[in-house]
Amino acid sequence: MNDYAHPEALVETDRLAEHLNDPSLRIVESNEDILLYDTGHIAGAVHIDWRRDLQDQVLRDYINPAQFAQLAGLNGIGKRHNRCLLRR
C-alpha cells in the first residue's frame, strides 16, 4: 500500500457493506469482462463499461476530464459523494 498515492481512499468490503444505504456513496463497477455486471453486482452499483464509456471512440484514448464529469453526472455521481476505492 505504500506505493499507492492515496491509501486512505481504500476500504475493505465489510466497511462498504456497512454503508450500502449511505446516500453520499455511489458504487461503480467497471470490469475487464463487460458481461460480469449482468451476472451479478453489488446492490445499487452503476455499471460503467470501460470500452463504451471510458474510451474516446475517435482518439483511441481515454475520455477527457469534461467527458468523465458528464459520464459521472449521468450516473448520479457528483461532488457531494464520498470518494473511495474498494480493496479486493
mmCIF file as gemmi writes it, N, C-alpha and C atoms, coordinates in Angstrom:
data_model
loop_
_atom_site.group_PDB
_atom_site.id
_atom_site.type_symbol
_atom_site.label_atom_id
_atom_site.label_alt_id
_atom_site.label_comp_id
_atom_site.label_asym_id
_atom_site.label_entity_id
_atom_site.label_seq_id
_atom_site.pdbx_PDB_ins_code
_atom_site.Cartn_x
_atom_site.Cartn_y
_atom_site.Cartn_z
_atom_site.occupancy
_atom_site.B_iso_or_equiv
_atom_site.pdbx_formal_charge
_atom_site.auth_seq_id
_atom_site.auth_asym_id
_atom_site.pdbx_PDB_model_num
ATOM 1 N N . MET Axp A 1 ? 0.798 -1.201 0 1 0 ? 1 A 1
ATOM 2 C CA . MET Axp A 1 ? 0 0 0 1 0 ? 1 A 1
ATOM 3 C C . MET Axp A 1 ? 0.845 1.271 0 1 0 ? 1 A 1
ATOM 4 N N . ASN Axp A 2 ? 2.087 1.181 0.361 1 0 ? 2 A 1
ATOM 5 C CA . ASN Axp A 2 ? 2.939 2.37 0.396 1 0 ? 2 A 1
ATOM 6 C C . ASN Axp A 2 ? 3.127 2.984 -0.983 1 0 ? 2 A 1
ATOM 7 N N . ASP Axp A 3 ? 2.964 2.191 -2.039 1 0 ? 3 A 1
ATOM 8 C CA . ASP Axp A 3 ? 3.141 2.695 -3.391 1 0 ? 3 A 1
ATOM 9 C C . ASP Axp A 3 ? 1.891 3.392 -3.926 1 0 ? 3 A 1
ATOM 10 N N . TYR Axp A 4 ? 0.758 3.208 -3.267 1 0 ? 4 A 1
ATOM 11 C CA . TYR Axp A 4 ? -0.485 3.805 -3.726 1 0 ? 4 A 1
ATOM 12 C C . TYR Axp A 4 ? -0.546 5.262 -3.283 1 0 ? 4 A 1
ATOM 13 N N . ALA Axp A 5 ? -0.914 6.149 -4.176 1 0 ? 5 A 1
ATOM 14 C CA . ALA Axp A 5 ? -0.886 7.59 -3.886 1 0 ? 5 A 1
ATOM 15 C C . ALA Axp A 5 ? -1.796 7.982 -2.727 1 0 ? 5 A 1
ATOM 16 N N . HIS Axp A 6 ? -2.957 7.35 -2.596 1 0 ? 6 A 1
ATOM 17 C CA . HIS Axp A 6 ? -3.924 7.709 -1.549 1 0 ? 6 A 1
ATOM 18 C C . HIS Axp A 6 ? -4.469 6.45 -0.878 1 0 ? 6 A 1
ATOM 19 N N . PRO Axp A 7 ? -3.634 5.764 -0.072 1 0 ? 7 A 1
ATOM 20 C CA . PRO Axp A 7 ? -4.105 4.527 0.559 1 0 ? 7 A 1
ATOM 21 C C . PRO Axp A 7 ? -5.287 4.75 1.497 1 0 ? 7 A 1
ATOM 22 N N . GLU Axp A 8 ? -5.481 5.958 1.982 1 0 ? 8 A 1
ATOM 23 C CA . GLU Axp A 8 ? -6.62 6.245 2.864 1 0 ? 8 A 1
ATOM 24 C C . GLU Axp A 8 ? -7.95 6.174 2.119 1 0 ? 8 A 1
ATOM 25 N N . ALA Axp A 9 ? -7.904 6.156 0.796 1 0 ? 9 A 1
ATOM 26 C CA . ALA Axp A 9 ? -9.123 6.095 -0.007 1 0 ? 9 A 1
ATOM 27 C C . ALA Axp A 9 ? -9.612 4.668 -0.209 1 0 ? 9 A 1
ATOM 28 N N . LEU Axp A 10 ? -8.832 3.687 0.2 1 0 ? 10 A 1
ATOM 29 C CA . LEU Axp A 10 ? -9.217 2.289 0.025 1 0 ? 10 A 1
ATOM 30 C C . LEU Axp A 10 ? -10.001 1.801 1.235 1 0 ? 10 A 1
ATOM 31 N N . VAL Axp A 11 ? -11.027 1.011 0.988 1 0 ? 11 A 1
ATOM 32 C CA . VAL Axp A 11 ? -11.826 0.452 2.078 1 0 ? 11 A 1
ATOM 33 C C . VAL Axp A 11 ? -11.964 -1.052 1.884 1 0 ? 11 A 1
ATOM 34 N N . GLU Axp A 12 ? -12.203 -1.73 2.984 1 0 ? 12 A 1
ATOM 35 C CA . GLU Axp A 12 ? -12.446 -3.174 2.955 1 0 ? 12 A 1
ATOM 36 C C . GLU Axp A 12 ? -13.923 -3.431 2.635 1 0 ? 12 A 1
ATOM 37 N N . THR Axp A 13 ? -14.237 -4.631 2.21 1 0 ? 13 A 1
ATOM 38 C CA . THR Axp A 13 ? -15.603 -4.964 1.819 1 0 ? 13 A 1
ATOM 39 C C . THR Axp A 13 ? -16.587 -4.837 2.982 1 0 ? 13 A 1
ATOM 40 N N . ASP Axp A 14 ? -16.151 -5.123 4.225 1 0 ? 14 A 1
ATOM 41 C CA . ASP Axp A 14 ? -17.082 -5.007 5.35 1 0 ? 14 A 1
ATOM 42 C C . ASP Axp A 14 ? -17.486 -3.555 5.589 1 0 ? 14 A 1
ATOM 43 N N . ARG Axp A 15 ? -16.575 -2.627 5.367 1 0 ? 15 A 1
ATOM 44 C CA . ARG Axp A 15 ? -16.926 -1.206 5.514 1 0 ? 15 A 1
ATOM 45 C C . ARG Axp A 15 ? -17.92 -0.795 4.434 1 0 ? 15 A 1
ATOM 46 N N . LEU Axp A 16 ? -17.716 -1.277 3.234 1 0 ? 16 A 1
ATOM 47 C CA . LEU Axp A 16 ? -18.671 -0.986 2.16 1 0 ? 16 A 1
ATOM 48 C C . LEU Axp A 16 ? -20.043 -1.529 2.52 1 0 ? 16 A 1
ATOM 49 N N . ALA Axp A 17 ? -20.103 -2.756 2.997 1 0 ? 17 A 1
ATOM 50 C CA . ALA Axp A 17 ? -21.383 -3.372 3.373 1 0 ? 17 A 1
ATOM 51 C C . ALA Axp A 17 ? -22.117 -2.545 4.422 1 0 ? 17 A 1
ATOM 52 N N . GLU Axp A 18 ? -21.375 -1.936 5.337 1 0 ? 18 A 1
ATOM 53 C CA . GLU Axp A 18 ? -21.981 -1.107 6.384 1 0 ? 18 A 1
ATOM 54 C C . GLU Axp A 18 ? -22.572 0.185 5.838 1 0 ? 18 A 1
ATOM 55 N N . HIS Axp A 19 ? -22.146 0.6 4.642 1 0 ? 19 A 1
ATOM 56 C CA . HIS Axp A 19 ? -22.569 1.894 4.096 1 0 ? 19 A 1
ATOM 57 C C . HIS Axp A 19 ? -23.361 1.788 2.792 1 0 ? 19 A 1
ATOM 58 N N . LEU Axp A 20 ? -23.912 0.614 2.501 1 0 ? 20 A 1
ATOM 59 C CA . LEU Axp A 20 ? -24.638 0.439 1.239 1 0 ? 20 A 1
ATOM 60 C C . LEU Axp A 20 ? -25.825 1.382 1.097 1 0 ? 20 A 1
ATOM 61 N N . ASN Axp A 21 ? -26.424 1.806 2.183 1 0 ? 21 A 1
ATOM 62 C CA . ASN Axp A 21 ? -27.583 2.706 2.112 1 0 ? 21 A 1
ATOM 63 C C . ASN Axp A 21 ? -27.212 4.16 2.349 1 0 ? 21 A 1
ATOM 64 N N . ASP Axp A 22 ? -25.936 4.475 2.347 1 0 ? 22 A 1
ATOM 65 C CA . ASP Axp A 22 ? -25.455 5.837 2.561 1 0 ? 22 A 1
ATOM 66 C C . ASP Axp A 22 ? -25.687 6.652 1.287 1 0 ? 22 A 1
ATOM 67 N N . PRO Axp A 23 ? -26.518 7.701 1.34 1 0 ? 23 A 1
ATOM 68 C CA . PRO Axp A 23 ? -26.805 8.478 0.125 1 0 ? 23 A 1
ATOM 69 C C . PRO Axp A 23 ? -25.601 9.266 -0.397 1 0 ? 23 A 1
ATOM 70 N N . SER Axp A 24 ? -24.545 9.393 0.402 1 0 ? 24 A 1
ATOM 71 C CA . SER Axp A 24 ? -23.362 10.125 -0.068 1 0 ? 24 A 1
ATOM 72 C C . SER Axp A 24 ? -22.373 9.202 -0.773 1 0 ? 24 A 1
ATOM 73 N N . LEU Axp A 25 ? -22.741 7.946 -0.957 1 0 ? 25 A 1
ATOM 74 C CA . LEU Axp A 25 ? -21.854 6.967 -1.573 1 0 ? 25 A 1
ATOM 75 C C . LEU Axp A 25 ? -22.445 6.477 -2.884 1 0 ? 25 A 1
ATOM 76 N N . ARG Axp A 26 ? -21.629 6.422 -3.907 1 0 ? 26 A 1
ATOM 77 C CA . ARG Axp A 26 ? -22.017 5.811 -5.18 1 0 ? 26 A 1
ATOM 78 C C . ARG Axp A 26 ? -21.013 4.711 -5.469 1 0 ? 26 A 1
ATOM 79 N N . ILE Axp A 27 ? -21.53 3.548 -5.801 1 0 ? 27 A 1
ATOM 80 C CA . ILE Axp A 27 ? -20.687 2.399 -6.109 1 0 ? 27 A 1
ATOM 81 C C . ILE Axp A 27 ? -20.667 2.223 -7.618 1 0 ? 27 A 1
ATOM 82 N N . VAL Axp A 28 ? -19.476 2.116 -8.174 1 0 ? 28 A 1
ATOM 83 C CA . VAL Axp A 28 ? -19.306 1.964 -9.616 1 0 ? 28 A 1
ATOM 84 C C . VAL Axp A 28 ? -18.605 0.64 -9.873 1 0 ? 28 A 1
ATOM 85 N N . GLU Axp A 29 ? -19.142 -0.136 -10.794 1 0 ? 29 A 1
ATOM 86 C CA . GLU Axp A 29 ? -18.471 -1.349 -11.238 1 0 ? 29 A 1
ATOM 87 C C . GLU Axp A 29 ? -18.027 -1.172 -12.671 1 0 ? 29 A 1
ATOM 88 N N . SER Axp A 30 ? -16.759 -1.469 -12.891 1 0 ? 30 A 1
ATOM 89 C CA . SER Axp A 30 ? -16.19 -1.448 -14.225 1 0 ? 30 A 1
ATOM 90 C C . SER Axp A 30 ? -15.22 -2.619 -14.298 1 0 ? 30 A 1
ATOM 91 N N . ASN Axp A 31 ? -15.572 -3.61 -15.073 1 0 ? 31 A 1
ATOM 92 C CA . ASN Axp A 31 ? -14.795 -4.844 -15.144 1 0 ? 31 A 1
ATOM 93 C C . ASN Axp A 31 ? -14.184 -5.032 -16.52 1 0 ? 31 A 1
ATOM 94 N N . GLU Axp A 32 ? -13.074 -5.743 -16.554 1 0 ? 32 A 1
ATOM 95 C CA . GLU Axp A 32 ? -12.467 -6.088 -17.837 1 0 ? 32 A 1
ATOM 96 C C . GLU Axp A 32 ? -13.44 -6.926 -18.667 1 0 ? 32 A 1
ATOM 97 N N . ASP Axp A 33 ? -14.115 -7.859 -18.003 1 0 ? 33 A 1
ATOM 98 C CA . ASP Axp A 33 ? -15.15 -8.653 -18.657 1 0 ? 33 A 1
ATOM 99 C C . ASP Axp A 33 ? -16.457 -7.868 -18.519 1 0 ? 33 A 1
ATOM 100 N N . ILE Axp A 34 ? -16.884 -7.25 -19.598 1 0 ? 34 A 1
ATOM 101 C CA . ILE Axp A 34 ? -18.034 -6.349 -19.537 1 0 ? 34 A 1
ATOM 102 C C . ILE Axp A 34 ? -19.351 -7.063 -19.236 1 0 ? 34 A 1
ATOM 103 N N . LEU Axp A 35 ? -19.375 -8.396 -19.285 1 0 ? 35 A 1
ATOM 104 C CA . LEU Axp A 35 ? -20.596 -9.141 -19.003 1 0 ? 35 A 1
ATOM 105 C C . LEU Axp A 35 ? -20.767 -9.455 -17.517 1 0 ? 35 A 1
ATOM 106 N N . LEU Axp A 36 ? -19.748 -9.223 -16.697 1 0 ? 36 A 1
ATOM 107 C CA . LEU Axp A 36 ? -19.831 -9.574 -15.278 1 0 ? 36 A 1
ATOM 108 C C . LEU Axp A 36 ? -20.906 -8.796 -14.542 1 0 ? 36 A 1
ATOM 109 N N . TYR Axp A 37 ? -21.124 -7.542 -14.885 1 0 ? 37 A 1
ATOM 110 C CA . TYR Axp A 37 ? -22.141 -6.74 -14.2 1 0 ? 37 A 1
ATOM 111 C C . TYR Axp A 37 ? -23.51 -7.392 -14.344 1 0 ? 37 A 1
ATOM 112 N N . ASP Axp A 38 ? -23.795 -7.904 -15.519 1 0 ? 38 A 1
ATOM 113 C CA . ASP Axp A 38 ? -25.104 -8.516 -15.771 1 0 ? 38 A 1
ATOM 114 C C . ASP Axp A 38 ? -25.295 -9.835 -15.028 1 0 ? 38 A 1
ATOM 115 N N . THR Axp A 39 ? -24.206 -10.487 -14.636 1 0 ? 39 A 1
ATOM 116 C CA . THR Axp A 39 ? -24.33 -11.77 -13.937 1 0 ? 39 A 1
ATOM 117 C C . THR Axp A 39 ? -24.357 -11.586 -12.429 1 0 ? 39 A 1
ATOM 118 N N . GLY Axp A 40 ? -24.101 -10.391 -11.939 1 0 ? 40 A 1
ATOM 119 C CA . GLY Axp A 40 ? -24.164 -10.119 -10.506 1 0 ? 40 A 1
ATOM 120 C C . GLY Axp A 40 ? -23.276 -8.951 -10.133 1 0 ? 40 A 1
ATOM 121 N N . HIS Axp A 41 ? -23.803 -8.058 -9.324 1 0 ? 41 A 1
ATOM 122 C CA . HIS Axp A 41 ? -23.046 -6.886 -8.907 1 0 ? 41 A 1
ATOM 123 C C . HIS Axp A 41 ? -23.504 -6.45 -7.521 1 0 ? 41 A 1
ATOM 124 N N . ILE Axp A 42 ? -22.768 -5.55 -6.922 1 0 ? 42 A 1
ATOM 125 C CA . ILE Axp A 42 ? -23.124 -5.016 -5.618 1 0 ? 42 A 1
ATOM 126 C C . ILE Axp A 42 ? -24.428 -4.246 -5.759 1 0 ? 42 A 1
ATOM 127 N N . ALA Axp A 43 ? -25.342 -4.465 -4.837 1 0 ? 43 A 1
ATOM 128 C CA . ALA Axp A 43 ? -26.642 -3.789 -4.882 1 0 ? 43 A 1
ATOM 129 C C . ALA Axp A 43 ? -26.46 -2.278 -4.995 1 0 ? 43 A 1
ATOM 130 N N . GLY Axp A 44 ? -27.135 -1.683 -5.957 1 0 ? 44 A 1
ATOM 131 C CA . GLY Axp A 44 ? -27.08 -0.24 -6.144 1 0 ? 44 A 1
ATOM 132 C C . GLY Axp A 44 ? -25.918 0.259 -6.981 1 0 ? 44 A 1
ATOM 133 N N . ALA Axp A 45 ? -25.022 -0.634 -7.38 1 0 ? 45 A 1
ATOM 134 C CA . ALA Axp A 45 ? -23.859 -0.216 -8.174 1 0 ? 45 A 1
ATOM 135 C C . ALA Axp A 45 ? -24.284 0.18 -9.582 1 0 ? 45 A 1
ATOM 136 N N . VAL Axp A 46 ? -23.644 1.21 -10.103 1 0 ? 46 A 1
ATOM 137 C CA . VAL Axp A 46 ? -23.85 1.587 -11.5 1 0 ? 46 A 1
ATOM 138 C C . VAL Axp A 46 ? -22.755 0.932 -12.331 1 0 ? 46 A 1
ATOM 139 N N . HIS Axp A 47 ? -23.087 0.633 -13.56 1 0 ? 47 A 1
ATOM 140 C CA . HIS Axp A 47 ? -22.131 -0.025 -14.453 1 0 ? 47 A 1
ATOM 141 C C . HIS Axp A 47 ? -21.526 1.009 -15.394 1 0 ? 47 A 1
ATOM 142 N N . ILE Axp A 48 ? -20.222 1.082 -15.384 1 0 ? 48 A 1
ATOM 143 C CA . ILE Axp A 48 ? -19.514 1.909 -16.352 1 0 ? 48 A 1
ATOM 144 C C . ILE Axp A 48 ? -18.665 0.961 -17.189 1 0 ? 48 A 1
ATOM 145 N N . ASP Axp A 49 ? -19.013 0.876 -18.455 1 0 ? 49 A 1
ATOM 146 C CA . ASP Axp A 49 ? -18.34 -0.019 -19.392 1 0 ? 49 A 1
ATOM 147 C C . ASP Axp A 49 ? -17.033 0.647 -19.825 1 0 ? 49 A 1
ATOM 148 N N . TRP Axp A 50 ? -15.917 0.023 -19.533 1 0 ? 50 A 1
ATOM 149 C CA . TRP Axp A 50 ? -14.623 0.657 -19.82 1 0 ? 50 A 1
ATOM 150 C C . TRP Axp A 50 ? -14.398 0.838 -21.315 1 0 ? 50 A 1
ATOM 151 N N . ARG Axp A 51 ? -15.001 -0.003 -22.142 1 0 ? 51 A 1
ATOM 152 C CA . ARG Axp A 51 ? -14.829 0.167 -23.594 1 0 ? 51 A 1
ATOM 153 C C . ARG Axp A 51 ? -15.744 1.261 -24.132 1 0 ? 51 A 1
ATOM 154 N N . ARG Axp A 52 ? -17.016 1.151 -23.82 1 0 ? 52 A 1
ATOM 155 C CA . ARG Axp A 52 ? -18.008 2.08 -24.362 1 0 ? 52 A 1
ATOM 156 C C . ARG Axp A 52 ? -17.946 3.45 -23.688 1 0 ? 52 A 1
ATOM 157 N N . ASP Axp A 53 ? -17.782 3.478 -22.36 1 0 ? 53 A 1
ATOM 158 C CA . ASP Axp A 53 ? -17.911 4.723 -21.604 1 0 ? 53 A 1
ATOM 159 C C . ASP Axp A 53 ? -16.594 5.452 -21.337 1 0 ? 53 A 1
ATOM 160 N N . LEU Axp A 54 ? -15.515 4.709 -21.157 1 0 ? 54 A 1
ATOM 161 C CA . LEU Axp A 54 ? -14.26 5.348 -20.743 1 0 ? 54 A 1
ATOM 162 C C . LEU Axp A 54 ? -13.263 5.556 -21.867 1 0 ? 54 A 1
ATOM 163 N N . GLN Axp A 55 ? -13.516 4.955 -23.029 1 0 ? 55 A 1
ATOM 164 C CA . GLN Axp A 55 ? -12.614 5.138 -24.163 1 0 ? 55 A 1
ATOM 165 C C . GLN Axp A 55 ? -13.205 6.128 -25.146 1 0 ? 55 A 1
ATOM 166 N N . ASP Axp A 56 ? -12.39 7.097 -25.545 1 0 ? 56 A 1
ATOM 167 C CA . ASP Axp A 56 ? -12.791 8.028 -26.596 1 0 ? 56 A 1
ATOM 168 C C . ASP Axp A 56 ? -12.828 7.236 -27.898 1 0 ? 56 A 1
ATOM 169 N N . GLN Axp A 57 ? -13.963 7.206 -28.553 1 0 ? 57 A 1
ATOM 170 C CA . GLN Axp A 57 ? -14.146 6.375 -29.74 1 0 ? 57 A 1
ATOM 171 C C . GLN Axp A 57 ? -13.448 6.927 -30.982 1 0 ? 57 A 1
ATOM 172 N N . VAL Axp A 58 ? -13.036 8.182 -30.939 1 0 ? 58 A 1
ATOM 173 C CA . VAL Axp A 58 ? -12.357 8.78 -32.087 1 0 ? 58 A 1
ATOM 174 C C . VAL Axp A 58 ? -10.847 8.782 -31.89 1 0 ? 58 A 1
ATOM 175 N N . LEU Axp A 59 ? -10.39 9.189 -30.705 1 0 ? 59 A 1
ATOM 176 C CA . LEU Axp A 59 ? -8.96 9.373 -30.462 1 0 ? 59 A 1
ATOM 177 C C . LEU Axp A 59 ? -8.237 8.107 -30.024 1 0 ? 59 A 1
ATOM 178 N N . ARG Axp A 60 ? -8.97 7.031 -29.779 1 0 ? 60 A 1
ATOM 179 C CA . ARG Axp A 60 ? -8.381 5.79 -29.267 1 0 ? 60 A 1
ATOM 180 C C . ARG Axp A 60 ? -7.566 6.059 -28.001 1 0 ? 60 A 1
ATOM 181 N N . ASP Axp A 61 ? -8.187 6.772 -27.073 1 0 ? 61 A 1
ATOM 182 C CA . ASP Axp A 61 ? -7.584 7.148 -25.807 1 0 ? 61 A 1
ATOM 183 C C . ASP Axp A 61 ? -8.709 7.208 -24.778 1 0 ? 61 A 1
ATOM 184 N N . TYR Axp A 62 ? -8.354 7.486 -23.519 1 0 ? 62 A 1
ATOM 185 C CA . TYR Axp A 62 ? -9.382 7.672 -22.502 1 0 ? 62 A 1
ATOM 186 C C . TYR Axp A 62 ? -10.144 8.967 -22.752 1 0 ? 62 A 1
ATOM 187 N N . ILE Axp A 63 ? -11.365 9.024 -22.278 1 0 ? 63 A 1
ATOM 188 C CA . ILE Axp A 63 ? -12.135 10.257 -22.386 1 0 ? 63 A 1
ATOM 189 C C . ILE Axp A 63 ? -11.452 11.346 -21.559 1 0 ? 63 A 1
ATOM 190 N N . ASN Axp A 64 ? -11.729 12.596 -21.884 1 0 ? 64 A 1
ATOM 191 C CA . ASN Axp A 64 ? -11.096 13.706 -21.173 1 0 ? 64 A 1
ATOM 192 C C . ASN Axp A 64 ? -11.868 14.02 -19.887 1 0 ? 64 A 1
ATOM 193 N N . PRO Axp A 65 ? -11.314 14.863 -19.022 1 0 ? 65 A 1
ATOM 194 C CA . PRO Axp A 65 ? -11.983 15.161 -17.747 1 0 ? 65 A 1
ATOM 195 C C . PRO Axp A 65 ? -13.411 15.686 -17.892 1 0 ? 65 A 1
ATOM 196 N N . ALA Axp A 66 ? -13.668 16.519 -18.877 1 0 ? 66 A 1
ATOM 197 C CA . ALA Axp A 66 ? -15.023 17.043 -19.064 1 0 ? 66 A 1
ATOM 198 C C . ALA Axp A 66 ? -15.987 15.914 -19.443 1 0 ? 66 A 1
ATOM 199 N N . GLN Axp A 67 ? -15.541 15.007 -20.296 1 0 ? 67 A 1
ATOM 200 C CA . GLN Axp A 67 ? -16.379 13.873 -20.678 1 0 ? 67 A 1
ATOM 201 C C . GLN Axp A 67 ? -16.608 12.95 -19.479 1 0 ? 67 A 1
ATOM 202 N N . PHE Axp A 68 ? -15.575 12.774 -18.64 1 0 ? 68 A 1
ATOM 203 C CA . PHE Axp A 68 ? -15.737 11.94 -17.454 1 0 ? 68 A 1
ATOM 204 C C . PHE Axp A 68 ? -16.727 12.579 -16.482 1 0 ? 68 A 1
ATOM 205 N N . ALA Axp A 69 ? -16.649 13.894 -16.309 1 0 ? 69 A 1
ATOM 206 C CA . ALA Axp A 69 ? -17.592 14.594 -15.43 1 0 ? 69 A 1
ATOM 207 C C . ALA Axp A 69 ? -19.026 14.405 -15.933 1 0 ? 69 A 1
ATOM 208 N N . GLN Axp A 70 ? -19.21 14.487 -17.24 1 0 ? 70 A 1
ATOM 209 C CA . GLN Axp A 70 ? -20.536 14.276 -17.818 1 0 ? 70 A 1
ATOM 210 C C . GLN Axp A 70 ? -21.004 12.839 -17.584 1 0 ? 70 A 1
ATOM 211 N N . LEU Axp A 71 ? -20.116 11.861 -17.779 1 0 ? 71 A 1
ATOM 212 C CA . LEU Axp A 71 ? -20.443 10.462 -17.531 1 0 ? 71 A 1
ATOM 213 C C . LEU Axp A 71 ? -20.82 10.243 -16.074 1 0 ? 71 A 1
ATOM 214 N N . ALA Axp A 72 ? -20.05 10.827 -15.174 1 0 ? 72 A 1
ATOM 215 C CA . ALA Axp A 72 ? -20.346 10.705 -13.743 1 0 ? 72 A 1
ATOM 216 C C . ALA Axp A 72 ? -21.727 11.278 -13.442 1 0 ? 72 A 1
ATOM 217 N N . GLY Axp A 73 ? -22.016 12.458 -13.972 1 0 ? 73 A 1
ATOM 218 C CA . GLY Axp A 73 ? -23.32 13.085 -13.75 1 0 ? 73 A 1
ATOM 219 C C . GLY Axp A 73 ? -24.462 12.242 -14.268 1 0 ? 73 A 1
ATOM 220 N N . LEU Axp A 74 ? -24.286 11.642 -15.426 1 0 ? 74 A 1
ATOM 221 C CA . LEU Axp A 74 ? -25.323 10.777 -15.991 1 0 ? 74 A 1
ATOM 222 C C . LEU Axp A 74 ? -25.583 9.553 -15.123 1 0 ? 74 A 1
ATOM 223 N N . ASN Axp A 75 ? -24.592 9.18 -14.318 1 0 ? 75 A 1
ATOM 224 C CA . ASN Axp A 75 ? -24.716 8.021 -13.435 1 0 ? 75 A 1
ATOM 225 C C . ASN Axp A 75 ? -25.007 8.42 -11.999 1 0 ? 75 A 1
ATOM 226 N N . GLY Axp A 76 ? -25.406 9.667 -11.793 1 0 ? 76 A 1
ATOM 227 C CA . GLY Axp A 76 ? -25.798 10.116 -10.465 1 0 ? 76 A 1
ATOM 228 C C . GLY Axp A 76 ? -24.649 10.362 -9.518 1 0 ? 76 A 1
ATOM 229 N N . ILE Axp A 77 ? -23.458 10.604 -10.062 1 0 ? 77 A 1
ATOM 230 C CA . ILE Axp A 77 ? -22.268 10.82 -9.24 1 0 ? 77 A 1
ATOM 231 C C . ILE Axp A 77 ? -21.911 12.291 -9.297 1 0 ? 77 A 1
ATOM 232 N N . GLY Axp A 78 ? -21.808 12.91 -8.121 1 0 ? 78 A 1
ATOM 233 C CA . GLY Axp A 78 ? -21.485 14.329 -8.068 1 0 ? 78 A 1
ATOM 234 C C . GLY Axp A 78 ? -20.513 14.653 -6.945 1 0 ? 78 A 1
ATOM 235 N N . LYS Axp A 79 ? -20.24 15.925 -6.779 1 0 ? 79 A 1
ATOM 236 C CA . LYS Axp A 79 ? -19.275 16.37 -5.772 1 0 ? 79 A 1
ATOM 237 C C . LYS Axp A 79 ? -19.707 16.026 -4.35 1 0 ? 79 A 1
ATOM 238 N N . ARG Axp A 80 ? -20.988 15.8 -4.131 1 0 ? 80 A 1
ATOM 239 C CA . ARG Axp A 80 ? -21.48 15.51 -2.783 1 0 ? 80 A 1
ATOM 240 C C . ARG Axp A 80 ? -21.193 14.076 -2.342 1 0 ? 80 A 1
ATOM 241 N N . HIS Axp A 81 ? -20.687 13.255 -3.24 1 0 ? 81 A 1
ATOM 242 C CA . HIS Axp A 81 ? -20.468 11.86 -2.921 1 0 ? 81 A 1
ATOM 243 C C . HIS Axp A 81 ? -19.045 11.621 -2.405 1 0 ? 81 A 1
ATOM 244 N N . ASN Axp A 82 ? -18.946 10.653 -1.484 1 0 ? 82 A 1
ATOM 245 C CA . ASN Axp A 82 ? -17.64 10.263 -0.94 1 0 ? 82 A 1
ATOM 246 C C . ASN Axp A 82 ? -16.816 9.611 -2.024 1 0 ? 82 A 1
ATOM 247 N N . ARG Axp A 83 ? -15.507 9.713 -1.877 1 0 ? 83 A 1
ATOM 248 C CA . ARG Axp A 83 ? -14.601 9.067 -2.821 1 0 ? 83 A 1
ATOM 249 C C . ARG Axp A 83 ? -13.833 7.985 -2.092 1 0 ? 83 A 1
ATOM 250 N N . CYS Axp A 84 ? -13.899 6.78 -2.621 1 0 ? 84 A 1
ATOM 251 C CA . CYS Axp A 84 ? -13.105 5.685 -2.067 1 0 ? 84 A 1
ATOM 252 C C . CYS Axp A 84 ? -13.037 4.577 -3.104 1 0 ? 84 A 1
ATOM 253 N N . LEU Axp A 85 ? -12.082 3.728 -2.962 1 0 ? 85 A 1
ATOM 254 C CA . LEU Axp A 85 ? -11.918 2.581 -3.818 1 0 ? 85 A 1
ATOM 255 C C . LEU Axp A 85 ? -12.052 1.332 -2.992 1 0 ? 85 A 1
ATOM 256 N N . LEU Axp A 86 ? -12.687 0.336 -3.544 1 0 ? 86 A 1
ATOM 257 C CA . LEU Axp A 86 ? -12.871 -0.924 -2.845 1 0 ? 86 A 1
ATOM 258 C C . LEU Axp A 86 ? -11.616 -1.764 -3.03 1 0 ? 86 A 1
ATOM 259 N N . ARG Axp A 87 ? -11.028 -2.144 -1.929 1 0 ? 87 A 1
ATOM 260 C CA . ARG Axp A 87 ? -9.855 -3.001 -1.963 1 0 ? 87 A 1
ATOM 261 C C . ARG Axp A 87 ? -10.325 -4.429 -2.168 1 0 ? 87 A 1
ATOM 262 N N . ARG Axp A 88 ? -9.713 -5.139 -3.094 1 0 ? 88 A 1
ATOM 263 C CA . ARG Axp A 88 ? -10.082 -6.541 -3.357 1 0 ? 88 A 1
ATOM 264 C C . ARG Axp A 88 ? -9.287 -7.454 -2.465 1 0 ? 88 A 1
